[in-house]
Amino acid sequence: MTVWARLSAMAAALFLAACAPEPRAPDLNTLYDSAAAFETQDRRPVISIPGTLGSRLVDRDSGIVIWGGASGLSVDPDMPENARRIALPIGSGGESLRVLRDGVRTDGVLRVARASVLGIPLELDIYRGVISTLIAGGFDFRETREEEIMERDVNLDSFEFPYDWRRDIVEAAHDLDYFISRKTNQVMEERRRVFGPEAEPVKFDLIAHSMGGLVTRYYLMYGDADLPEDGSLPEVTWAGAKHVGRVVFIAPPNTGSVLAFENLVNGKTLGPFQPTYAPAILGTHVSTYQLFPRDRHMRVRIAGSEEPVSIFDLANWERYGWGLLNPGQDALLQILMPEEATAEGRHERAKRHLGKILKRAEQFQRAVDRPVTIPEDLDLYLVVGGGFETPAEVEYDPETGRVEITKLEEGDGVVLRASSLLDERQDGNYTLSLRSPLSYRSVLLLPEEHVDITKSPVFGDNLLFWLLEAQRSGDQLVRPGRLSVAGVPSEGRAATSPPADK
């Protein structure tokens, strides 16, 4: 072919490409119109489980919305009474974290976040995108009060599970177990009314975003079993999975995030002109420690050292003055522990409390990281966000007392791709196939930000297909057996790391 002929061909190709129509976003209402109108017992009710900050929190005594209010995202933590409301109680002795209760309750899932910048009100979608998608699939996601739920005209095919995201993730899993038990009774009563004695037992499909995925994973594996006090692990019974058909995990921090540690040392602000939460307040939130990156992945270092440092070692928190043990936080600790008369007393009490939190966080991570074989009738789907430089490694500088981000990797801006995949190759030992203690029926990789994933029409299309049209119980695409992420059959697959706990 001559040069002229090649140039002509290239010009023609460019012309045709310029004339090609852009793909349109999927019209979910049209695509799933038939499915939305289809009434059958095979259509499983759905429970939506939010992530960190995704549930509205209210102070019982005052009625003040401390998180997710209509006039602002948060109360001002600089006010002593609000600091005490936002923080969890700090124990004084050997009591368990579970008994340390305050007067805060949940008040629904945060569909929309409202804030004010320089007096200008702003409204941001949080979980409204997921709800809109489910409504297009025929799911009725009205915010229904509990006292109305047994009325005959209430649709019992969709629910939202709010939980106190400050507290232990295991507690949230226990609350989810109770929630599903109640909803099972309610749905079964309605099914018996409609279908009579032929009503089939109910199973739920779960949609879990971010930390909600960790709540869900613990619930599936252990049901309402607690972490043993001796530091061992509970037996994997898949007690929760008995009530679940399929789960869609959205951007779960399966191996944590360095941002959890960075927030506990530096404090956290939600943006310009928004409140700042001091390390001592965040340091009382048990779940934050359970979101730490794994020590085995070597994500945290001290400035001037090439060796990683353990962030589960209480001695390091004492040595470097991190979080609750930062001497500069004593004025706030005095607000949180007014009965403690001295700085020394407050420090020792905070140290004992922190020790309990760190031990439980490390135990929780071992519990959810152990290699497992997924039950054959449980279908797991994973959605991973990407396209954003995401904090991957941090370094603590003893001179400045601050944590600095030193490395960025592929992720959704909050959670690394490797974390969502529970990719054990983060230990530096690369293999061609993904090394993970978990396997999924399907993985969707989307170039979307951590929260914006839920607003993506491509995500919405996949979500409704998985919930409504995809074949169940391992019959889709391959038979027999299911494929893991790496394309290895899930049955009998030997997970090489982390090591199994006895």
Phi, psi and omega in degrees: 000134180287164178300319181296319180296321179294318178297321179295318180295319179295319180297319179296320180296319179295321179297315180295322179295321180293330181274349183291137180290147175286141177295141179265155177294145180298135177272097187294325180296323179282315183299324187245023179299314180293317180296324181295329182269357187273117180258119180201157177289343177289343178280107187276143174295152186245140174240126178261129185239115185280176179259197177304138180071004188271001178240139179286136181241135184230138174281121185299315188292315184265340185079004181287132175279110183276341177212128176087031181286166182288334183256356180180155185292324186213154169287164184283113182288351179284345176277127185308317181294328178284324176301319179292329179287321183285324181283155170271156180298145176259122184293159181252349184206226185267013181293153180285158179297331184297325185276352180277091185252155172234192184263026183261139176231163176274153180218058175092167178276143182277098179282324181226135176257135180241137179215172179227129177239115182054038178082358181265119181289137178237148178227124182239133175290133173249288180246012178294330179296317178298315182296318179299320178297314182293325177297322177298333178272006177093005178276135182267105184250047172291144173284103188252129176291151184300323182290345180266351193293334183270000176293143189294337183268007179272131179283127183251040181249005183201137184217160172241137181249099175276150177209161180281102186288356176280333191271177180306133179297327178296322176299319178297322177297321177296318178297323178295321177300314179293319179300313181293326176298315179294316181292328176299314180297319182293315181293320181294324177298319179290321179296319179294326178294321184276314188257353179072207184295346179274007179299131182272150176303144185268139167235152183251151166257138184245142173239114188237123180255137171053235182299336175302334176292326178288321174303314182294317181298316179296316180300315181301316186283325190234353182063233181261015178289139180270167171286128182300145182292338182277004178089356176283182182250147177290161177290137176283108183251346187054037181297321179289327182296340179296340182253007188231138177266309179212156180228135172251111177268130181243112176050050180284139176277069189297330173242031172077190181210138177295341180295331178297315178291316181302319180296322182290335179267314185270341193086175185219136170238148182269001179144176179303136177065018177251160182300152174250133182256119185289157179305325182292328177287308180296330182293347176272349184277107188299320185297331182299321179291329179286348176265008179296151169294157181284139177302324184293345179266358169056054184264349185235134178224166173260139181305133179089358180238141177271348183273139176291158180240143179281127178265007174257000181268114182302327180299326178290324177294323177289316184297317186260355178067047181276145168053239182300337183262012176285119180304331179290352180264006187297323180300322178287322177298329177294326176290321182281336180230066185296339181282346177273120190279334187238157177296323178297317179296319179294320180297313182294321179294316178297324180294315178299318181295316180297322178301319178295319181295315182296318179297318181291323179296315180295321178294320178299315181298318177298324182293321183269348181266353185291142179297137182221159171256120184291133176304144186297332182264015177246119181255123180248130177239147183230134174244124184243126177276155181200182179092004182233141173290124189236134180307127184238327178221149179226162181223131177266130180255108180298336180290317182265341183074022183234157175261131179242142177283126185247348181210140177242145177222176180296134178182197182256016182096338179237310183247131177293148172305317181297326180290314179299323180282353187050053186275108182283357174289356174296346178284359178097351179265091186282138170230155183296316178273146178302132173258114183206145175283357180241153171226149183237154177288327179204145177236131178248120178258119185236135175281077183219156178283164191308313180269325183294343175309317186290347179263352184289129177294332176293316174301314182301319179297313179295319181301311181292326177297314180298320184283326191249325191243336181293141177296149185253170174059041171080013183270352185277132171072312185230145177203128000274172176082155178248160178265140171278181177301323184276359181084016179258132179308135184291329181290125174078005181289130180269116177276128186271341177199152358288165181296145181290142175265143178274000000 
